[in-house]
Structures are given as C-alpha cells and as structure tokens.
Amino acid sequence: MVRGGIKVTTASVASDGNLAITCSRGVKMLADAPLVEVADGEYDVIVLPGGIKGAECFRDSTLLVETVKQFHRSGRIVAAICAAPATVLVPHDIFPIGNMTCFPTLKDKIPAEQWQDKRVVWDARVKLLTSQGPGTAIDFGLKIIDLLVGREKAHEVASQLVMAAGIYNYYE
C-alpha cells in the first residue's frame, strides 16, 4: 500500500497501550500508535491482518470491533484477510449481507450464502474486501490500491513487484 502512495498507520489493540506486536509465526513489529489514539481518525480503510491469534485479539477488543462497525456505518472500506473475516466480522455480525472469503479451513464459520471460494472478494454493496491468506496478500494489497488510488497505480505497483498477473490483471 505504501508503494501505492497510501499513508499507512499501524495500530495496536493492546489494552495497556503496548506498541510491540507479535504476529503469526513469531514475527515482531512495532505499531505506530495504540488504537485508542487513532480509532477516530479520518482513514479511508481499516485493514484487519490475518493469523488466528491476532484475529482472536481483534475479536476480543471492544474498541476494535466498535471501530470496524463505525467504518462500516460511515461507508468506508473494511478489509480483512486470512482468519479475520471468520473470527472478527462474522461473530460480531458486522456484515450480515456481505459476500466474503477467508482462510479456507475456516469457511464453515462463514454463512454459506455469504461464502465465496475466491482468493479475493470485493463486495461493493457494503464496501467489504476480504482475502484468503498469505498467498493472496499481494492481490489483496493491490486491490486496496486499486480502490483508493486507482487501477493505473495498482498496475504500476504490480509492475514494480515483478510478478505474474494476479486475479486482477493490472497489466492490461
């Protein structure tokens, strides 16, 4: 997203304000801010990364859930990948009519009428973007760039990544 010219703010949901985050597989990163400090900011999209442990932290964070609901109510984009759609969005019934995908082994957590067996699903009706997991993350990121900046910028970024055309062929 940064390659696409999008300003990204990472936030921690830790209730103690700790910025250190341990991601899936033990990857460590430092958030820019605690969510409590940026939740009311003027952002175009909220992105919920995957990994079951992180998704469970999101699910259990009242502030994060309310922030996602506010994004949805205000017509802004909600994007979730891997375990996040099934672990956060569905249990809190945030998108009762949105089509979505998630990590394939969690598909039974998504109502059958909403499940889409696709790498990335964009439901423009409700401004919901979902994706299946690590192998679909680049397509997911490119779709965010497409939605926020435009297809031409997504094409430019895809070209810089030296990758084959994905599900959205930005090389056309």
C-alpha positions, 0 to 999 in steps of 0.5 A: 500500500505504501508503494501505492502512495497510501499513508499507512498507520499501524495500530495496536489493540493492546489494552495497556497501550503496548506498541510491540506486536507479535504476529503469526509465526513469531514475527515482531513489529512495532505499531505506530500508535495504540488504537485508542489514539487513532480509532477516530481518525479520518482513514479511508480503510481499516485493514484487519491482518490475518493469523488466528491469534491476532484475529482472536485479539481483534475479536476480543477488543471492544474498541476494535470491533466498535471501530470496524462497525463505525467504518462500516456505518460511515461507508468506508472500506473494511478489509480483512484477510486470512482468519479475520473475516471468520473470527472478527466480522462474522461473530460480531455480525458486522456484515450480515449481507456481505459476500466474503472469503477467508482462510479456507479451513475456516469457511464453515464459520462463514454463512454459506450464502455469504461464502465465496471460494475466491482468493479475493472478494470485493463486495461493493454493496457494503464496501467489504474486501476480504482475502484468503491468506498469505498467498493472496496478500499481494492481490489483496494489497493491490486491490486496496490500491486499486480502490483508493488510488486507482487501477493505473497505480495498482498496475504500476505497483504490480509492475514494480513487484515483478510478478505474474498477473494476479486475479486482477490483471493490472497489466492490461 
